[in-house]
């Protein structure tokens, strides 16, 4: 049908015709979107080794997929006449892998000029290859609380996918991920998404899933700017949320004669947390941080999960006793690239962490702690499967590792009725491997997401030679109380993770709550020895090239300053002339 507006003389006629064309246009768009969402046909994967997770393996099984769902699975299942047959000889079919925690699709925050009003320091930073362009710090509309303290922020409102943003994760066999905001203290609420769909709403499996809490002080320069302030802020907002609950309940019971109470979206968002309806995922790594997080959860009766948890194995007995799951990271530390012969030896703590962290998932699983696995912000998804195999080699049973990437995260995130195992009625998310996922020769060949088959490309490995802004050994002078203290910082930046140690005139210790912004804004906390007492110091500053400078805050002491350099001779961390600071440890045999 063709409508010619030029032949319609009256304004009313032209209005009707224009409305018709607009309706026709909407219908065309709707049909196009429906076509994109249409699930192709029926599939039968035959003669494959099937790993249901919820039951024993099938050495020669058949899986039938129809309309995006698994409709049959078994050794004696016949392929329907209308099915497209996939010969699974030599293939192993697993439930689609679930990345237990990422920030996939969440734009990286951009620090505002002058350091004011920026987003909070965070667990996941904007350094992953192939990410969306940087964006201003996320903020919930009409919030009464500053950026970084807005639990009502929803990941589903932030997601943006462009180009091949999902290819790397799918190439690692991942079909779904829990994605969460990158920054903040009360970071916001996560969403579980499938890694395929025409729109974000097509991808959405569940939202919200959990409230995420980080323990890194805000980089914006405002309060809270210390770890003590972070815990104080968390505790105060939870106390305020309890009072808000009581006031709202009293008004609902008998509003007559009472002033209508103020509405606060942030405190309202904490109500499902106080009732344990919504779990709280706490991003912490050191034993000290984990214990503090657990103490806070116990104080307010929260349903806590630990994420990252690099030293969680050291308190596995408590985690088991309190039934606290761990979303363990597969982002394992690696030796810095381009280290020359005259580079400083790595501290023993760094060497030890490189050994301990890959063993963490296995030790937790063997202690009876519920474990899910996550990419943890790794810079190259090729490391995902490599590090999964390393975790198995370092003591995690294969069945526990598979469950940690499938049924356990599905259970923790409330979607085990639709994901996590190969069972009839569940969403047809599958990861197909030629050979075995946990063997070196195993190769991921295809994934199914929502019943759609997708050929995958192996994810590119992270560029080991790419320079990291913070990595290396830094010679730092901290001025406190008018006295200069010489210290050495050994930092390692891997994708979105910053690790490191400090040693020297202020004692020795591991840095924690570390973050580095897109503009080189650096922040970390570390225990220091002051007047015979161990205190917590917060270093806040800016890193530019091979120099850093900023301020040092220690509760109960005057603020100080620090300046540092990273000698460029001999590569990152090298010292001119091959000189080495005295460390008392020769680690050359451990390199």
N, C-alpha and C positions, 0 to 999 in steps of 0.2 A: 504494500500500500504506500502510495506517494502523496504527501500533502504539500501543496504549494501555498505558502503564506501570502505570496503576492496576489493571489486571486481572492483572498479573504479581505473584504473591504471594511467591515465593521470592527471596532476595537474588541467587542465581545467575541467575535469569531476568531480574531487573532489570539485572544487569550486562551480560548478553548483549544485551538490548534497547538499553541505553545505548550499548554499543559499536557496534551496528548504526547507530544514529542518528548517532553521531560519524563513522563511515565514510561514511554518506550525505552528511553535511555537507561533508566533505573532497572527496567526488566532485563535489558541486555547485559548490564553489569552483573546483575544477580545471577543470570544464567551462566555467565563466564566464571563467576566465583563458584557456582555449583559444580561446573565442569572441573574446576581445579580440585575441588574437594571430593569428587566422585572416586570411589574406591574401585580400582580395576578388578574385574572378574573374580575368579575362583582359582586358588593355587593348591597344589598338593606336592609337598616335598617328600619324596619316597626314598627308601633304602638308606636313610641317614642314621647316624648315631645321635640319639636325642637325649639331652640332659634336662629333664623337667625341673630339677631342684626340689620340687615338692614330692617326688617319688624316685624310685630307682631308675638308673639309665636304661634306655632301650638301644640295643646294639644295632637293630635294623627296624627302624620305626617310620611311620608316616604321619605327617602333620597336614591337616586340611584347613585352609583359610578361606573364609567367605565373608564378604562385607566388612572386612577389617578385623574380624574376630577369629579365634581358633575354634573351629566347630568339631574337630575330631583329632585325636592323637592316640597312637597305639601301634603295636606290632602287627595286628591283624586288620588294620583299617584299610579299606579299599579306596582308591582315588575316584572321585565322582567323574562322571562322563564329561561334564562341562569344565573340568579343571585344567589349568595349564600345569603340566607336569615338570617338576624340577628334580632331576636325578641327583640324589644326595649321596651317591657312592663316594666314599672317601671324605665326606663332610661330617662335621659335628655341629649340631644345632643347639644353641643355648638360649635361655630367655634373654631378651634384649638387655644389655648392660645398662645400669643406672649409675651415673656419676653422683655420688652422695652429696657433693656441694661444689658449686662453681659460681661464677658471676657472668656466665655466658649470656650475651645479649644485653647486658646492662652497660650503658656507655660509661667510659672512664671519666671521673670528675676532673675538671680543670680548676686549678687553683686561681683564685682571683688576685688581681694585682694588689700589691701592698700588704698581702697577708691577711686582710680583713675579710670576714664573712665567708671564708672558705669552708669546705666540707671537713668532716672529722678525719683524723688519722684512721686507717682501716686495715682490715685483714687482707683484703685483695686490692691490688693497685693496678694502675693502668699501664702495664708493660707487656701485655701478651700480644704476640704478633697476630695481625689480622683483625684487630678489634675495631669497633666503631670509632668515629672521630670523638675527640674529647668533648665533654659537655659540662655545663656548670654543675656545681654540687646539687644533688637531688634534694628537693624540699617538698614536704606535703603542703598543699594549699591551705591557707588560713590557719596554720598551726600557731599555737601560743608558745611553742618551745623552739629553741634554736636548732639550726641544722646540726645533725648528729645526735639529737635527743628527740627524735620523732618516730615512735614505734608504729604510728599509723601509716607510715610510708609503705606502699605496696610495690613489690617488684613487677607485678603484672602491668602496672601503669608506666614502667620505665623501659620495658623491653623494646629493642629495635634490632632488626636483622637486615643486613645488606649483603648482596653478593654471595660469596661462598663461605660466610661466617660459620656455617654448621658443618662444613665438609671435614674439617680436621677431627672434630669429635666423633663424627660418624665413621671416619676412617679408623678410629681406635675401637670401633665396635660399640660405641655408646649410642643408645637410642632414646634415652631420657635423662634429664638432669634436674636436680634441685638447684635453682638459680636464685641468688640473693643479692641485695645491695652490697656495694663494695666497701663503704666507709661508714664511720660513725660509732657511737656508743650503743644507743638504741638504734640499730641500723635499719630496721624495718622488717617487713614480712615477706617470706620467700614464696616462690611458686614452683610447682613441679610441671615441667613441660616435656612433651615429645619433640624430637628434633626434626620435625617435618610438618609442613602445613602452609596454606596460602596466607594465613594471618596468624597473629599471636593468639587470637581466640581459638583458632583451629588447633594450635599446638597445646593449649592449656589442658592439663589433666586435673590439677587441683590448686586452689588458691583461697585463702592463705594456708601454708603448711606449718610454718613455725615463725616465731619472733627470733631475730638474730641479735646477739649482743657482742660487741667488741670491747676490748679493754685498753685501746690505744688512746692516749689523750688527744684532744683536738689540736690540729695543726694551725687553726685560725688565730691562735694567740689568746683566745678568750677562755673563760672557765668552762669545763675543767681542763687544766693544762698539766696535770700530774696524775699518776696512777692512784694516789690517795684521793684526789678530787674525782676521778672516774668512779670509784667505788662509792664515794659520798653521794655523787649525782644519781647513780643507779638506786641506791638505797632510798634517797629522798623521794625520787619519782615513784618508787613502789609503795612507800608509805603514803604519798599523796593519792595514789590510785586506790589504796584501801579506804582512805577517808572519803574520796570521791564516790566510791561504791556505797558507803554507808549513807552519805547525804542523799544520793539519788534514790536509794531504797526507801529512806524515810519520807521523802517527798512523794514517791509513788504510792506509799501506803496512805498518806493523809495530806494532800496538797493544800487543803483549805487553810487559809491564814498564814501560809508560808511563802516567802519570796521564791520565785522560780530559781533553782540553782543554775549556776553558770555551766555551760557545756564546754568540755575540753576533749578534743578528739584524741590527743595523746594519752590522757588518762583513761579514756573509754577503751582505747586499743589495748590497754594492759589488763582489762577485766578478764578476757579469756585465759590470760597467762596466770592470773591469781587463782582461777578455778581449775587449772591444769587442763583445760580444754585445748589449749595451744601450747606445745612444748617450746622451750627456750633453748636455742642452740648457741652455746657460748664458745667463742673462738679463742682458745688458749693453748699454749704449747708447753711451757715449763711446768715442773711439778708444783712450784710455788703458786703459779697462776691458777692451775687446775684446782688446787686445794682451796684457794680463795673463792673461786667461782662456785665450787660445791658448797662451801659454807654459806655463801649468799643465797644459793638456791634452797638450802635447808631452812634458812632463816625465814623465807617467805613462802615455803612450801611449793616451789616451782618444779615442774617436770623438766629436768635439765638433760640436755645432750651435750657432750664435749666434742668440739670440732677442731681439727688439726692434731692436738693431743700428742705431740712428738714424744713427750716424757710420760705419757699416761701409763705405760707399762710399769713405772716405778710405784704406782699406787693402784695396781690392778685389783688388789684385794678389796680396797674401799669401793672402787667402781662396781665391782661385782656385788658387794654387800648392799650398796645403795641402789642397785639396778639402774646404773647410768650408762647408756650406750656411748660409744666413741665413733665418730666419723673420722677415721684415721686418714691422714694425707699420704698420697703416693708421690708427692713432690719431694724426693729425697735429695739431700745435699750432695753436690759433686765437687771435685777438686777444680779450682779455678783454672781456666785455660790460659795459655800463653805465659806460664810461669817460667821465668828464666832461672839459670843456675844460681844467680846471686840474689834470688828472691828470699824474703824472710821465711823461715820455717813456720808451718802452720801450727797454732797452739794445740796442745793435747786435747783440749775440749772439742775443738773443731774436728780433729781426727776421730775422737771417740763418738761424736754425734753422727759422723758418716757411717759408723758401724752400727750404732744403736737404733737409729731411726728406721732403717729397713726392717729391723727385727721387731719393732713395736707392734704392728698388726698381729703377727703370729703369737707374740707373748700375751697379748690381750685375749685373742681368741682361745688360746690354750688355757687361760685362766678362767674362762667361762664368761667373759665380758662380751656383750653383743657388739659386733663391729660392722660398720659399713665403710666403704672405701671411696675416696674422692681424689680428683685431680689436683686440688689445692693450689690452683693458679699457676701450674707449670707452664713454662714458656713454649714448649714443644710437645704436642700430644703424642708424638712418637714415643716419648718416655712413659706414657701411661701403661701400655702393655709390657714394655721392658721392665718397669719398676714393679708391676704386678707379679711378673715372673720372679723378680728378685725377692719380693716379700715371701713368695712360696719357697724359694731356695733357702731363705733365712728362717724357715720354721713354721710358716702358716700352712696348715693343711689345705690341699686343693679344694676339697668340698667346702671348707670354711671360707676360702677366698672367693669361690663362685657365689656362695650365698651372700657374702658381703657386698657383691656387686649386683645382686638381683633381689631375692626375696626379703633379705633383712632391711635394706632401705625402703622397699615397698611397704613393709610392715611399720617401720618407724614413721613413715610419712602418710600413713592412712590410706594407701592405695593397693594393698595386697589383694583386694577383691577384683582388681583389674590388671595388675602388672606383677612382675617378679617371678613368674613360673610359667611353664608350658602346660596349661590346663584348658579344657573346653570352657568356652564362655569368656575367656580373658582376651584383652587386646592383643592382636598379633604383632607384638614387638619381639623380634628374633635377631640374634647375632649368629652368623654362619661362618664357620672356620674350616678351612681345609687343613685337616690334621687336628691338633689339640691346642686350645687357647693357651695352656700353660707350658707348652713345649717350644723350644727355640724355633723349630721349623714350622710351627703353626702360623697360618696366614688368614687374616680376616678377608673374606671374599665378597660378602654381601650382608646387608641388614634389611629387615622388614620393619617398617614403622607404620602403625595403624593399618597393617595389611598391605602396604605398598612396598614392593621390592626396590631396593636401591643398590646400585653398584657403587662400591666405595673406592676411594683413592687412598693409598697409604699416607698417613699424615707426615708432613715434613718434620725432620728433626730440628731441634733448636740449634741455632748457629753457635757452636761452642766458642768460636773466635770473636763473637760480637762483644764489644765492650759493654760493661755494665757500669752505670754511673757511680755506684758506691763500692763495688768490689775492690778488694786489695787491702794492704796494710797501711794504716795511717799513723803518722807521728803527730801526736796532739799535745798541746800545752793547755791545761785547764788552770785558770786563775781564780782561786777561792780565798776569800779573806785576805787579799793582798799578796798571797803566796802562789808561785807558779808550781804546778805539779805536772810532771812528764808522764804521759800514758801512751799506750799503743793500742789502737783499735784494729782488729782484724774483721773485716766485713765481707760478706758474701751475698750478693744479690742474684737470685735465681728466679727469673720471671717476676712473679708478684710477691715473692718472699724475700725478706731481708733477715739474715742471721749474722751472728758475730759474737766476739768476745772482747773484753777489755782487760789489760794488765798494766801494772806500773805502780806509781806512787800512791794511787788511790785504791790499791788492792787489785783483785782479779775477780771476774765474774762474767756471766753471759748477759748480753743485751736482750731485752724483751720489749714487747709492744712497739716494735720498730716499724717505721714507715718512711717512705720517700716519695714525695709528690712529683708531679709532672714538671714542675719548675725547679726541682732540686731541693724542695723543702724537706728537711731531715728531722726526724724525731725518734728518740728511743729512751728507755729507762735502763738503769744498771745499778746494782748495789755498789756502794763506795765506802771506803773506810775513812771516817772523819773523827779525829780526836779519840781513837780507840773504839769507836762505835760504828757499826754498819748501818748506813742510811741509804735511802733510795734517791738517786739523782736522776733528773730528767734533762736530757740534752735536747735543745731545740735550736735549729740553725738552718743554714743554706749551704748546699754543696754545689760548687762550680768548678768543673774540670778537675784539677788535682788539688783543690783547696776547699776547706770547709771552715765555717766560723759561726758562732752563735752564743747562746747563753746556757748557763747551768743553774737549775733550781733544785735546792735541797730543803725540805721542810725544816723550819727552825733555824736556818742559816741564811746569811745574806746571799743574794744571787751572785753568781760568778759568770765568767765568760770562758770560751774556748776557741782556739784556732788550731787548724791541723793541715798537714800536707800529705800527699801521696806521691812519693818520688816517682817520676816517670821513667827514669833510667832503668833498663833491664825489665821493662814491662810493668804491669800493675803490681804494686806491692814490692817492687825491687828497690834496692838502695844503691846509690852510686858507690862504686869501688868495692862492691860485694860485702860491705860491712853489715853486720847483723847485731841487733840489740841483744843483750844478755837475757835469755829466757830460762836458763837452767834446764832446758829440755832440747835434745837433739832428735828431731823427728824425721831425719832424712831416710831412715830405714823404713818408715811407715808410708812413704809417699807412693 
